[in-house]
Amino acid sequence: MAADVGSRAPDFTLTNQDRQPVTLSEQRGKPVVLAFFPAAFSSVCQKEMCTFRDSMARLGTANAQVYGISVDTFFTLKAFQDQQKLNFPLLSDFNKQAIRDYGVFNEDMIGLKGIAKRAVFVIDRDGIIRLR
């Protein structure tokens, strides 16, 4: 299944920074923003996630749920969330299935193999990808 605009968003269950499972299909009824990022504690990813943090008031008016997703462990994501005071959940795609399903699997980024490409997907309340 391709993760293209107009298609149903591939479902997943990933573990958040607090070791709780999050299933995308259970979020139906409200818009969802998936922000895939390569690695916690890297400068560009930090800036990107902090931009989401600082924009939450505007996203909140749309009643959108934001999730940051990387292949980092939930332990790392918890430390990253705490350090950056991120006000949205971070999800661990440690097994790299979601990044494959969404077509954002990066084979090799400066020697780091199998991490997420930077990408954002906006999913409507019916589970359809509206923006990539």
RASUL-V526562 format. One line per field, one symbol per residue. ss: DSSP state (H for helix, E for strand, C for the rest). phi: phi as a letter, one per 30 degrees, with the letter a starting at -180 (. if undefined). A space follows every 10 residues. Layout:
# RASUL-V526562
ss->???
phi->???
This chain:
# RASUL-V526562
ss->CCCCCCCECC CCEEEECCCC EEEHHHHCCC CEEEEECCCC CCHHHHHHHH HHHHCHHHHH HCCCEEEEEE CCCHHHHHHH HHHHCCCCEE EECCCCHHHH HCCCEEEEEC CEEEEECCEE EEECCCCEEE EC
phi->.dccejcdde dabbcddcic dbceddcejb dbcccdbdad icdddddddd ddedcddddd ddhdccbcbb dddddddddd dddchdcbdc cccedidddd dcicdceabh jdcicdddab bccddcicdc ab
